[in-house]
Amino acid sequence: MDDQERYLRRSAKANRDRLSVAHRAVVMQEEERKAVDVRQNMERLKELRLAKQVQEVQAEISKANQPRASKPKRFR
């Protein structure tokens, strides 16, 4: 291996290392954004689930507060 070839190999490795560091920052930003999106979606789904539970409880309460239907009187 001559000096020029060694120089080219070192230069290529330095470029790969430099690009991997830059790419790593982009990937980290993307992963952070995805994590925020997931948390926001989980919060939205939790709110929907709680709203549904509130509706179910309100329906049960409303149903329990209805007067009972009287039984029809039997004729003798």
PyMOL Python script that loads the backbone (N, CA, C, O; Angstrom):
from pymol import cmd

cmd.read_pdbstr("""\
ATOM      1  N   MET A   1       0.845  -1.177   0.000  1.00  0.00           N
ATOM      2  CA  MET A   1       0.000   0.000   0.000  1.00  0.00           C
ATOM      3  C   MET A   1       0.895   1.247   0.000  1.00  0.00           C
ATOM      4  O   MET A   1       1.777   1.383   0.849  1.00  0.00           O
ATOM      5  N   ASP A   2       0.671   2.120  -0.922  1.00  0.00           N
ATOM      6  CA  ASP A   2       1.487   3.314  -0.949  1.00  0.00           C
ATOM      7  C   ASP A   2       0.841   4.424  -0.119  1.00  0.00           C
ATOM      8  O   ASP A   2      -0.282   4.273   0.363  1.00  0.00           O
ATOM      9  N   ASP A   3       1.534   5.507   0.038  1.00  0.00           N
ATOM     10  CA  ASP A   3       1.083   6.603   0.894  1.00  0.00           C
ATOM     11  C   ASP A   3      -0.209   7.238   0.388  1.00  0.00           C
ATOM     12  O   ASP A   3      -1.079   7.610   1.176  1.00  0.00           O
ATOM     13  N   GLN A   4      -0.323   7.355  -0.912  1.00  0.00           N
ATOM     14  CA  GLN A   4      -1.521   7.986  -1.466  1.00  0.00           C
ATOM     15  C   GLN A   4      -2.757   7.128  -1.174  1.00  0.00           C
ATOM     16  O   GLN A   4      -3.816   7.666  -0.851  1.00  0.00           O
ATOM     17  N   GLU A   5      -2.634   5.835  -1.283  1.00  0.00           N
ATOM     18  CA  GLU A   5      -3.766   4.939  -1.010  1.00  0.00           C
ATOM     19  C   GLU A   5      -4.160   5.011   0.462  1.00  0.00           C
ATOM     20  O   GLU A   5      -5.347   5.039   0.789  1.00  0.00           O
ATOM     21  N   ARG A   6      -3.165   5.040   1.354  1.00  0.00           N
ATOM     22  CA  ARG A   6      -3.458   5.179   2.784  1.00  0.00           C
ATOM     23  C   ARG A   6      -4.181   6.487   3.059  1.00  0.00           C
ATOM     24  O   ARG A   6      -5.149   6.527   3.819  1.00  0.00           O
ATOM     25  N   TYR A   7      -3.704   7.552   2.436  1.00  0.00           N
ATOM     26  CA  TYR A   7      -4.316   8.857   2.617  1.00  0.00           C
ATOM     27  C   TYR A   7      -5.783   8.827   2.158  1.00  0.00           C
ATOM     28  O   TYR A   7      -6.661   9.353   2.843  1.00  0.00           O
ATOM     29  N   LEU A   8      -6.041   8.214   1.006  1.00  0.00           N
ATOM     30  CA  LEU A   8      -7.403   8.135   0.487  1.00  0.00           C
ATOM     31  C   LEU A   8      -8.300   7.310   1.408  1.00  0.00           C
ATOM     32  O   LEU A   8      -9.456   7.669   1.632  1.00  0.00           O
ATOM     33  N   ARG A   9      -7.773   6.204   1.943  1.00  0.00           N
ATOM     34  CA  ARG A   9      -8.565   5.379   2.859  1.00  0.00           C
ATOM     35  C   ARG A   9      -8.890   6.135   4.148  1.00  0.00           C
ATOM     36  O   ARG A   9     -10.020   6.082   4.635  1.00  0.00           O
ATOM     37  N   ARG A  10      -7.891   6.841   4.700  1.00  0.00           N
ATOM     38  CA  ARG A  10      -8.140   7.625   5.924  1.00  0.00           C
ATOM     39  C   ARG A  10      -9.161   8.734   5.660  1.00  0.00           C
ATOM     40  O   ARG A  10     -10.051   8.995   6.468  1.00  0.00           O
ATOM     41  N   SER A  11      -9.002   9.361   4.524  1.00  0.00           N
ATOM     42  CA  SER A  11      -9.919  10.448   4.157  1.00  0.00           C
ATOM     43  C   SER A  11     -11.347   9.913   4.004  1.00  0.00           C
ATOM     44  O   SER A  11     -12.304  10.536   4.464  1.00  0.00           O
ATOM     45  N   ALA A  12     -11.476   8.767   3.359  1.00  0.00           N
ATOM     46  CA  ALA A  12     -12.805   8.171   3.179  1.00  0.00           C
ATOM     47  C   ALA A  12     -13.406   7.792   4.530  1.00  0.00           C
ATOM     48  O   ALA A  12     -14.597   8.005   4.758  1.00  0.00           O
ATOM     49  N   LYS A  13     -12.590   7.230   5.430  1.00  0.00           N
ATOM     50  CA  LYS A  13     -13.085   6.856   6.753  1.00  0.00           C
ATOM     51  C   LYS A  13     -13.504   8.106   7.532  1.00  0.00           C
ATOM     52  O   LYS A  13     -14.538   8.104   8.200  1.00  0.00           O
ATOM     53  N   ALA A  14     -12.712   9.161   7.447  1.00  0.00           N
ATOM     54  CA  ALA A  14     -13.049  10.412   8.142  1.00  0.00           C
ATOM     55  C   ALA A  14     -14.377  10.964   7.616  1.00  0.00           C
ATOM     56  O   ALA A  14     -15.200  11.445   8.394  1.00  0.00           O
ATOM     57  N   ASN A  15     -14.581  10.894   6.313  1.00  0.00           N
ATOM     58  CA  ASN A  15     -15.845  11.370   5.731  1.00  0.00           C
ATOM     59  C   ASN A  15     -17.024  10.525   6.219  1.00  0.00           C
ATOM     60  O   ASN A  15     -18.077  11.062   6.563  1.00  0.00           O
ATOM     61  N   ARG A  16     -16.842   9.202   6.248  1.00  0.00           N
ATOM     62  CA  ARG A  16     -17.917   8.320   6.736  1.00  0.00           C
ATOM     63  C   ARG A  16     -18.255   8.632   8.193  1.00  0.00           C
ATOM     64  O   ARG A  16     -19.426   8.703   8.568  1.00  0.00           O
ATOM     65  N   ASP A  17     -17.220   8.817   9.004  1.00  0.00           N
ATOM     66  CA  ASP A  17     -17.445   9.141  10.423  1.00  0.00           C
ATOM     67  C   ASP A  17     -18.176  10.471  10.570  1.00  0.00           C
ATOM     68  O   ASP A  17     -19.103  10.590  11.372  1.00  0.00           O
ATOM     69  N   ARG A  18     -17.761  11.467   9.798  1.00  0.00           N
ATOM     70  CA  ARG A  18     -18.394  12.796   9.860  1.00  0.00           C
ATOM     71  C   ARG A  18     -19.865  12.705   9.447  1.00  0.00           C
ATOM     72  O   ARG A  18     -20.730  13.299  10.091  1.00  0.00           O
ATOM     73  N   LEU A  19     -20.144  11.969   8.387  1.00  0.00           N
ATOM     74  CA  LEU A  19     -21.520  11.842   7.911  1.00  0.00           C
ATOM     75  C   LEU A  19     -22.375  11.037   8.891  1.00  0.00           C
ATOM     76  O   LEU A  19     -23.560  11.326   9.055  1.00  0.00           O
ATOM     77  N   SER A  20     -21.792  10.042   9.536  1.00  0.00           N
ATOM     78  CA  SER A  20     -22.578   9.249  10.477  1.00  0.00           C
ATOM     79  C   SER A  20     -22.992  10.091  11.682  1.00  0.00           C
ATOM     80  O   SER A  20     -24.090   9.915  12.210  1.00  0.00           O
ATOM     81  N   VAL A  21     -22.127  11.002  12.121  1.00  0.00           N
ATOM     82  CA  VAL A  21     -22.470  11.898  13.235  1.00  0.00           C
ATOM     83  C   VAL A  21     -23.609  12.817  12.820  1.00  0.00           C
ATOM     84  O   VAL A  21     -24.554  13.010  13.586  1.00  0.00           O
ATOM     85  N   ALA A  22     -23.537  13.383  11.628  1.00  0.00           N
ATOM     86  CA  ALA A  22     -24.594  14.272  11.144  1.00  0.00           C
ATOM     87  C   ALA A  22     -25.900  13.502  10.982  1.00  0.00           C
ATOM     88  O   ALA A  22     -26.968  14.003  11.336  1.00  0.00           O
ATOM     89  N   HIS A  23     -25.815  12.306  10.458  1.00  0.00           N
ATOM     90  CA  HIS A  23     -27.017  11.482  10.256  1.00  0.00           C
ATOM     91  C   HIS A  23     -27.628  11.094  11.604  1.00  0.00           C
ATOM     92  O   HIS A  23     -28.850  11.045  11.743  1.00  0.00           O
ATOM     93  N   ARG A  24     -26.788  10.825  12.581  1.00  0.00           N
ATOM     94  CA  ARG A  24     -27.259  10.441  13.916  1.00  0.00           C
ATOM     95  C   ARG A  24     -28.122  11.555  14.519  1.00  0.00           C
ATOM     96  O   ARG A  24     -29.139  11.270  15.150  1.00  0.00           O
ATOM     97  N   ALA A  25     -27.731  12.808  14.334  1.00  0.00           N
ATOM     98  CA  ALA A  25     -28.497  13.936  14.866  1.00  0.00           C
ATOM     99  C   ALA A  25     -29.878  14.004  14.208  1.00  0.00           C
ATOM    100  O   ALA A  25     -30.880  14.255  14.878  1.00  0.00           O
ATOM    101  N   VAL A  26     -29.920  13.780  12.906  1.00  0.00           N
ATOM    102  CA  VAL A  26     -31.199  13.801  12.187  1.00  0.00           C
ATOM    103  C   VAL A  26     -32.099  12.675  12.670  1.00  0.00           C
ATOM    104  O   VAL A  26     -33.296  12.876  12.875  1.00  0.00           O
ATOM    105  N   VAL A  27     -31.527  11.498  12.852  1.00  0.00           N
ATOM    106  CA  VAL A  27     -32.298  10.347  13.309  1.00  0.00           C
ATOM    107  C   VAL A  27     -32.832  10.602  14.713  1.00  0.00           C
ATOM    108  O   VAL A  27     -33.981  10.270  15.002  1.00  0.00           O
ATOM    109  N   MET A  28     -32.025  11.179  15.583  1.00  0.00           N
ATOM    110  CA  MET A  28     -32.461  11.464  16.953  1.00  0.00           C
ATOM    111  C   MET A  28     -33.618  12.463  16.959  1.00  0.00           C
ATOM    112  O   MET A  28     -34.572  12.291  17.717  1.00  0.00           O
ATOM    113  N   GLN A  29     -33.549  13.497  16.131  1.00  0.00           N
ATOM    114  CA  GLN A  29     -34.640  14.468  16.044  1.00  0.00           C
ATOM    115  C   GLN A  29     -35.914  13.802  15.565  1.00  0.00           C
ATOM    116  O   GLN A  29     -36.999  14.080  16.077  1.00  0.00           O
ATOM    117  N   GLU A  30     -35.785  12.930  14.589  1.00  0.00           N
ATOM    118  CA  GLU A  30     -36.944  12.221  14.051  1.00  0.00           C
ATOM    119  C   GLU A  30     -37.566  11.326  15.121  1.00  0.00           C
ATOM    120  O   GLU A  30     -38.789  11.274  15.250  1.00  0.00           O
ATOM    121  N   GLU A  31     -36.742  10.628  15.880  1.00  0.00           N
ATOM    122  CA  GLU A  31     -37.248   9.748  16.941  1.00  0.00           C
ATOM    123  C   GLU A  31     -37.927  10.547  18.048  1.00  0.00           C
ATOM    124  O   GLU A  31     -38.943  10.111  18.590  1.00  0.00           O
ATOM    125  N   GLU A  32     -37.383  11.697  18.384  1.00  0.00           N
ATOM    126  CA  GLU A  32     -38.012  12.564  19.391  1.00  0.00           C
ATOM    127  C   GLU A  32     -39.387  13.028  18.907  1.00  0.00           C
ATOM    128  O   GLU A  32     -40.342  13.048  19.683  1.00  0.00           O
ATOM    129  N   ARG A  33     -39.488  13.397  17.641  1.00  0.00           N
ATOM    130  CA  ARG A  33     -40.767  13.841  17.080  1.00  0.00           C
ATOM    131  C   ARG A  33     -41.780  12.707  17.116  1.00  0.00           C
ATOM    132  O   ARG A  33     -42.946  12.919  17.451  1.00  0.00           O
ATOM    133  N   LYS A  34     -41.332  11.496  16.769  1.00  0.00           N
ATOM    134  CA  LYS A  34     -42.234  10.348  16.804  1.00  0.00           C
ATOM    135  C   LYS A  34     -42.718  10.076  18.231  1.00  0.00           C
ATOM    136  O   LYS A  34     -43.887   9.755  18.443  1.00  0.00           O
ATOM    137  N   ALA A  35     -41.824  10.205  19.196  1.00  0.00           N
ATOM    138  CA  ALA A  35     -42.198   9.973  20.595  1.00  0.00           C
ATOM    139  C   ALA A  35     -43.237  10.989  21.047  1.00  0.00           C
ATOM    140  O   ALA A  35     -44.180  10.635  21.756  1.00  0.00           O
ATOM    141  N   VAL A  36     -43.079  12.238  20.649  1.00  0.00           N
ATOM    142  CA  VAL A  36     -44.064  13.270  21.001  1.00  0.00           C
ATOM    143  C   VAL A  36     -45.403  12.944  20.354  1.00  0.00           C
ATOM    144  O   VAL A  36     -46.446  13.070  20.996  1.00  0.00           O
ATOM    145  N   ASP A  37     -45.389  12.530  19.099  1.00  0.00           N
ATOM    146  CA  ASP A  37     -46.625  12.172  18.401  1.00  0.00           C
ATOM    147  C   ASP A  37     -47.336  11.010  19.093  1.00  0.00           C
ATOM    148  O   ASP A  37     -48.559  11.016  19.228  1.00  0.00           O
ATOM    149  N   VAL A  38     -46.571  10.024  19.527  1.00  0.00           N
ATOM    150  CA  VAL A  38     -47.162   8.862  20.205  1.00  0.00           C
ATOM    151  C   VAL A  38     -47.798   9.294  21.516  1.00  0.00           C
ATOM    152  O   VAL A  38     -48.911   8.873  21.830  1.00  0.00           O
ATOM    153  N   ARG A  39     -47.105  10.130  22.289  1.00  0.00           N
ATOM    154  CA  ARG A  39     -47.667  10.596  23.571  1.00  0.00           C
ATOM    155  C   ARG A  39     -48.938  11.405  23.360  1.00  0.00           C
ATOM    156  O   ARG A  39     -49.901  11.259  24.114  1.00  0.00           O
ATOM    157  N   GLN A  40     -48.947  12.257  22.340  1.00  0.00           N
ATOM    158  CA  GLN A  40     -50.140  13.050  22.058  1.00  0.00           C
ATOM    159  C   GLN A  40     -51.302  12.151  21.658  1.00  0.00           C
ATOM    160  O   GLN A  40     -52.433  12.384  22.083  1.00  0.00           O
ATOM    161  N   ASN A  41     -51.046  11.138  20.857  1.00  0.00           N
ATOM    162  CA  ASN A  41     -52.099  10.220  20.435  1.00  0.00           C
ATOM    163  C   ASN A  41     -52.626   9.428  21.629  1.00  0.00           C
ATOM    164  O   ASN A  41     -53.832   9.211  21.748  1.00  0.00           O
ATOM    165  N   MET A  42     -51.724   8.997  22.513  1.00  0.00           N
ATOM    166  CA  MET A  42     -52.154   8.265  23.702  1.00  0.00           C
ATOM    167  C   MET A  42     -53.048   9.145  24.577  1.00  0.00           C
ATOM    168  O   MET A  42     -54.049   8.671  25.114  1.00  0.00           O
ATOM    169  N   GLU A  43     -52.696  10.404  24.720  1.00  0.00           N
ATOM    170  CA  GLU A  43     -53.510  11.342  25.511  1.00  0.00           C
ATOM    171  C   GLU A  43     -54.882  11.526  24.874  1.00  0.00           C
ATOM    172  O   GLU A  43     -55.898  11.552  25.570  1.00  0.00           O
ATOM    173  N   ARG A  44     -54.908  11.653  23.551  1.00  0.00           N
ATOM    174  CA  ARG A  44     -56.183  11.812  22.842  1.00  0.00           C
ATOM    175  C   ARG A  44     -57.072  10.582  23.046  1.00  0.00           C
ATOM    176  O   ARG A  44     -58.268  10.708  23.311  1.00  0.00           O
ATOM    177  N   LEU A  45     -56.477   9.396  22.920  1.00  0.00           N
ATOM    178  CA  LEU A  45     -57.253   8.168  23.104  1.00  0.00           C
ATOM    179  C   LEU A  45     -57.748   8.026  24.544  1.00  0.00           C
ATOM    180  O   LEU A  45     -58.853   7.538  24.780  1.00  0.00           O
ATOM    181  N   LYS A  46     -56.928   8.452  25.499  1.00  0.00           N
ATOM    182  CA  LYS A  46     -57.332   8.399  26.906  1.00  0.00           C
ATOM    183  C   LYS A  46     -58.536   9.315  27.136  1.00  0.00           C
ATOM    184  O   LYS A  46     -59.481   8.936  27.828  1.00  0.00           O
ATOM    185  N   GLU A  47     -58.504  10.511  26.562  1.00  0.00           N
ATOM    186  CA  GLU A  47     -59.628  11.440  26.705  1.00  0.00           C
ATOM    187  C   GLU A  47     -60.895  10.846  26.102  1.00  0.00           C
ATOM    188  O   GLU A  47     -61.973  10.959  26.686  1.00  0.00           O
ATOM    189  N   LEU A  48     -60.773  10.215  24.939  1.00  0.00           N
ATOM    190  CA  LEU A  48     -61.936   9.591  24.310  1.00  0.00           C
ATOM    191  C   LEU A  48     -62.499   8.462  25.172  1.00  0.00           C
ATOM    192  O   LEU A  48     -63.713   8.332  25.329  1.00  0.00           O
ATOM    193  N   ARG A  49     -61.592   7.644  25.733  1.00  0.00           N
ATOM    194  CA  ARG A  49     -62.029   6.533  26.579  1.00  0.00           C
ATOM    195  C   ARG A  49     -62.743   7.050  27.831  1.00  0.00           C
ATOM    196  O   ARG A  49     -63.782   6.516  28.219  1.00  0.00           O
ATOM    197  N   LEU A  50     -62.189   8.082  28.457  1.00  0.00           N
ATOM    198  CA  LEU A  50     -62.815   8.640  29.654  1.00  0.00           C
ATOM    199  C   LEU A  50     -64.172   9.273  29.338  1.00  0.00           C
ATOM    200  O   LEU A  50     -65.110   9.156  30.127  1.00  0.00           O
ATOM    201  N   ALA A  51     -64.279   9.940  28.194  1.00  0.00           N
ATOM    202  CA  ALA A  51     -65.556  10.539  27.801  1.00  0.00           C
ATOM    203  C   ALA A  51     -66.602   9.448  27.584  1.00  0.00           C
ATOM    204  O   ALA A  51     -67.764   9.621  27.951  1.00  0.00           O
ATOM    205  N   LYS A  52     -66.201   8.339  26.997  1.00  0.00           N
ATOM    206  CA  LYS A  52     -67.125   7.224  26.781  1.00  0.00           C
ATOM    207  C   LYS A  52     -67.580   6.641  28.117  1.00  0.00           C
ATOM    208  O   LYS A  52     -68.756   6.323  28.292  1.00  0.00           O
ATOM    209  N   GLN A  53     -66.646   6.501  29.058  1.00  0.00           N
ATOM    210  CA  GLN A  53     -66.998   5.985  30.373  1.00  0.00           C
ATOM    211  C   GLN A  53     -67.971   6.915  31.087  1.00  0.00           C
ATOM    212  O   GLN A  53     -68.896   6.452  31.755  1.00  0.00           O
ATOM    213  N   VAL A  54     -67.768   8.210  30.952  1.00  0.00           N
ATOM    214  CA  VAL A  54     -68.674   9.192  31.569  1.00  0.00           C
ATOM    215  C   VAL A  54     -70.069   9.035  30.978  1.00  0.00           C
ATOM    216  O   VAL A  54     -71.055   9.058  31.715  1.00  0.00           O
ATOM    217  N   GLN A  55     -70.166   8.877  29.665  1.00  0.00           N
ATOM    218  CA  GLN A  55     -71.468   8.701  29.027  1.00  0.00           C
ATOM    219  C   GLN A  55     -72.152   7.437  29.524  1.00  0.00           C
ATOM    220  O   GLN A  55     -73.359   7.438  29.764  1.00  0.00           O
ATOM    221  N   GLU A  56     -71.395   6.367  29.678  1.00  0.00           N
ATOM    222  CA  GLU A  56     -71.973   5.107  30.148  1.00  0.00           C
ATOM    223  C   GLU A  56     -72.502   5.251  31.573  1.00  0.00           C
ATOM    224  O   GLU A  56     -73.591   4.771  31.889  1.00  0.00           O
ATOM    225  N   VAL A  57     -71.733   5.910  32.425  1.00  0.00           N
ATOM    226  CA  VAL A  57     -72.166   6.106  33.810  1.00  0.00           C
ATOM    227  C   VAL A  57     -73.403   6.998  33.853  1.00  0.00           C
ATOM    228  O   VAL A  57     -74.338   6.726  34.606  1.00  0.00           O
ATOM    229  N   GLN A  58     -73.412   8.048  33.058  1.00  0.00           N
ATOM    230  CA  GLN A  58     -74.575   8.938  33.022  1.00  0.00           C
ATOM    231  C   GLN A  58     -75.815   8.181  32.536  1.00  0.00           C
ATOM    232  O   GLN A  58     -76.916   8.404  33.040  1.00  0.00           O
ATOM    233  N   ALA A  59     -75.642   7.302  31.574  1.00  0.00           N
ATOM    234  CA  ALA A  59     -76.770   6.520  31.071  1.00  0.00           C
ATOM    235  C   ALA A  59     -77.290   5.584  32.163  1.00  0.00           C
ATOM    236  O   ALA A  59     -78.501   5.418  32.310  1.00  0.00           O
ATOM    237  N   GLU A  60     -76.390   4.977  32.924  1.00  0.00           N
ATOM    238  CA  GLU A  60     -76.808   4.098  34.014  1.00  0.00           C
ATOM    239  C   GLU A  60     -77.560   4.874  35.093  1.00  0.00           C
ATOM    240  O   GLU A  60     -78.581   4.416  35.606  1.00  0.00           O
ATOM    241  N   ILE A  61     -77.044   6.043  35.425  1.00  0.00           N
ATOM    242  CA  ILE A  61     -77.703   6.870  36.440  1.00  0.00           C
ATOM    243  C   ILE A  61     -79.075   7.288  35.959  1.00  0.00           C
ATOM    244  O   ILE A  61     -80.050   7.229  36.709  1.00  0.00           O
ATOM    245  N   SER A  62     -79.151   7.710  34.709  1.00  0.00           N
ATOM    246  CA  SER A  62     -80.433   8.132  34.153  1.00  0.00           C
ATOM    247  C   SER A  62     -81.427   6.977  34.147  1.00  0.00           C
ATOM    248  O   SER A  62     -82.602   7.157  34.466  1.00  0.00           O
ATOM    249  N   LYS A  63     -80.957   5.813  33.790  1.00  0.00           N
ATOM    250  CA  LYS A  63     -81.812   4.636  33.745  1.00  0.00           C
ATOM    251  C   LYS A  63     -82.291   4.269  35.150  1.00  0.00           C
ATOM    252  O   LYS A  63     -83.441   3.870  35.332  1.00  0.00           O
ATOM    253  N   ALA A  64     -81.412   4.405  36.138  1.00  0.00           N
ATOM    254  CA  ALA A  64     -81.765   4.071  37.521  1.00  0.00           C
ATOM    255  C   ALA A  64     -82.762   5.072  38.101  1.00  0.00           C
ATOM    256  O   ALA A  64     -83.518   4.724  39.009  1.00  0.00           O
ATOM    257  N   ASN A  65     -82.780   6.298  37.600  1.00  0.00           N
ATOM    258  CA  ASN A  65     -83.675   7.333  38.130  1.00  0.00           C
ATOM    259  C   ASN A  65     -85.056   7.322  37.487  1.00  0.00           C
ATOM    260  O   ASN A  65     -85.936   8.078  37.899  1.00  0.00           O
ATOM    261  N   GLN A  66     -85.250   6.494  36.506  1.00  0.00           N
ATOM    262  CA  GLN A  66     -86.555   6.414  35.848  1.00  0.00           C
ATOM    263  C   GLN A  66     -87.531   5.696  36.772  1.00  0.00           C
ATOM    264  O   GLN A  66     -87.171   4.709  37.413  1.00  0.00           O
ATOM    265  N   PRO A  67     -88.773   6.193  36.842  1.00  0.00           N
ATOM    266  CA  PRO A  67     -89.754   5.487  37.668  1.00  0.00           C
ATOM    267  C   PRO A  67     -90.051   4.122  37.047  1.00  0.00           C
ATOM    268  O   PRO A  67     -90.050   3.946  35.828  1.00  0.00           O
ATOM    269  N   ARG A  68     -90.304   3.172  37.936  1.00  0.00           N
ATOM    270  CA  ARG A  68     -90.602   1.834  37.435  1.00  0.00           C
ATOM    271  C   ARG A  68     -91.996   1.828  36.838  1.00  0.00           C
ATOM    272  O   ARG A  68     -92.921   2.468  37.338  1.00  0.00           O
ATOM    273  N   ALA A  69     -92.110   1.095  35.768  1.00  0.00           N
ATOM    274  CA  ALA A  69     -93.420   0.993  35.129  1.00  0.00           C
ATOM    275  C   ALA A  69     -94.315   0.137  36.027  1.00  0.00           C
ATOM    276  O   ALA A  69     -93.913  -0.923  36.507  1.00  0.00           O
ATOM    277  N   SER A  70     -95.512   0.618  36.235  1.00  0.00           N
ATOM    278  CA  SER A  70     -96.418  -0.157  37.088  1.00  0.00           C
ATOM    279  C   SER A  70     -96.922  -1.369  36.308  1.00  0.00           C
ATOM    280  O   SER A  70     -97.055  -1.343  35.084  1.00  0.00           O
ATOM    281  N   LYS A  71     -97.193  -2.415  37.054  1.00  0.00           N
ATOM    282  CA  LYS A  71     -97.691  -3.633  36.408  1.00  0.00           C
ATOM    283  C   LYS A  71     -99.158  -3.396  36.061  1.00  0.00           C
ATOM    284  O   LYS A  71     -99.884  -2.735  36.804  1.00  0.00           O
ATOM    285  N   PRO A  72     -99.573  -3.926  34.953  1.00  0.00           N
ATOM    286  CA  PRO A  72    -100.993  -3.766  34.614  1.00  0.00           C
ATOM    287  C   PRO A  72    -101.870  -4.506  35.638  1.00  0.00           C
ATOM    288  O   PRO A  72    -101.542  -5.601  36.093  1.00  0.00           O
ATOM    289  N   LYS A  73    -102.976  -3.877  35.975  1.00  0.00           N
ATOM    290  CA  LYS A  73    -103.875  -4.490  36.971  1.00  0.00           C
ATOM    291  C   LYS A  73    -104.627  -5.646  36.334  1.00  0.00           C
ATOM    292  O   LYS A  73    -105.042  -5.606  35.175  1.00  0.00           O
ATOM    293  N   ARG A  74    -104.778  -6.664  37.142  1.00  0.00           N
ATOM    294  CA  ARG A  74    -105.504  -7.838  36.661  1.00  0.00           C
ATOM    295  C   ARG A  74    -106.993  -7.648  36.936  1.00  0.00           C
ATOM    296  O   ARG A  74    -107.395  -7.171  37.997  1.00  0.00           O
ATOM    297  N   PHE A  75    -107.766  -8.023  35.984  1.00  0.00           N
ATOM    298  CA  PHE A  75    -109.221  -7.953  36.180  1.00  0.00           C
ATOM    299  C   PHE A  75    -109.683  -9.199  36.871  1.00  0.00           C
ATOM    300  O   PHE A  75    -109.172 -10.286  36.603  1.00  0.00           O
ATOM    301  N   ARG A  76    -110.670  -9.060  37.785  1.00  0.00           N
ATOM    302  CA  ARG A  76    -111.218 -10.214  38.483  1.00  0.00           C
ATOM    303  C   ARG A  76    -112.541 -10.578  37.958  1.00  0.00           C
ATOM    304  O   ARG A  76    -113.152 -11.535  38.434  1.00  0.00           O
TER     305      ARG A  76
END
""", "prot")
cmd.dss("prot")
cmd.show_as("cartoon", "prot")
cmd.util.cbc("prot")
cmd.orient("prot")
